[in-house]
């Protein structure tokens, strides 16, 4: 029996596996390195970095890896710039790899993007100060002189709003409807013991009665100054306190914007702006995400996103019509804000993707609904003409739940725009670019990198405990910067180093308790493997090293 639902939890539990697929006999195993500038050589001053003799036979033949076939199509014609020629990088990378038992398959027919620069430098990088000066600049760029109100008091329900909810609950109770939101039904369907304990309509009514007694007559608009250090700060319960979290509301051009400033150890800067239209910014919350239905039902169950246009109840054409502008127009609007922020000289848009907005439905337990569409515009930094690769993972992960390391997530700037203007903005963890450490770093050739990729992707996906097979289709390979660091030594500084990222689709034919599932992952900015372009080490983007 083949199924496509209900396996998300199993996939999460089995994220790290040990299995029985055929693994290359001579694995390319490399210790973590690259967090020190001493690890990088100036081009031309020493012998280029090459992979070890055990990985490539002296006569140039491929080492025995236990793979049925491996053909790396690296045509040297068509190198579009000096760096591509230096690295022997083709315009298109063709390769086919399959394990002896057929459980692992890799097909590559990928364009290869190499920036048109003559050299690549290594830079030290630190955390930009989340200062009041910067907060004032952000506030001015997005809201001008519009007042910013205390978000906690602004978003409180008024007596009239509470009374409407209270009267509805009492009407349901009088009709005998004791599970109006479906909480008990969902619990029962999930096989939870005593599902009736999940919701009590009388307790709900009692709680709303108390809320009504304390609710204000009208919405309270108290103007405040956005800030974290020395500015107006409010805690989660709405009282003044010295916490690193600010939530404000702004009324501008007939729209209500939620404006949040926040920081903690692994996320030293969080700036989040969400347009709530004519609504207050309280539950149900709004979520914007780039459209990707290739993840299938399993990914949909894991993320709460729809798995297809049909499931969403609309079409791509309707979403584009709802957005009301073109991708080019969306980027132009976002570019204008980047200029106001003073960031346009350091960053450029890398991807523009159709984006949807969902909102949790208060009347149906666990259900969300589509309410809007726009375009997500991703920005990354460019240094000396060489870009930071646009990759979706935020970093700041830990190797184990027991780890006590303080971590550091990546820099991120993302806008979502539609015909009504800015809908969502994220500006996180901006970097401070430090001194150049290596002026012209020596890099491995692309054939060497490709060999490491083909071996290491198979090794990292050799566990077949919950799988009958895994198929990878790589369609895009990019050379760009990535920030690496050593959280064990320093979680506030690192290096910008060049890396190769391999993008494409993964299909996992999973098996659990004699049931078969198909899980597809095809996020366009999710790298299947990241390889340090200088020394060939494999980097875990979730960890940052």
Secondary structure, DSSP 4 states (H G I P E B T S, - for coil): -EE-SS-HHHHHHTSS----S---SS--------SSGGG--BTTTSPPP---TTTB-TTSPBP--SEEEE--B---TT--SHHHHHTT--SEEEEEEEETTSSEEEEEEEEEE--S-S---EEEEEEPP--HHHHHHHHHHHHTT--EEEHHHHTSPPHHHHHHHHHHHHHHHHTT-S-TT-HHHHHHHTT-TTGGGG--HHHHHHHHHHHHHH--SS----B--B-SSSSB-B-TTS-B-S-SEEEEEEEETTEEEEEEEEEETTEEEEEEEEE-TTS-S-SSPEEEEE---TTHHHHHHHH---SSHHHHTS-HHHHHHHH-S-HHHHHHHHHHHHHHTT-TTTEEEEEEEEEEEEEE-TTSTT-EEEEEEEEEEEEEEEETTEEBP-----B---SSTT------BPPEEEEEEETTEEEEEEEE--EEEEEEEESSB----HHHHHHHHHHHHHHHT---TTEEEEEEEEEEEEEEEEEE--TTT-SSEEEEEEEEEEEEEEEEEEEETTEEEEEEE--TT-EEEEEETTT--EE-TTTT-
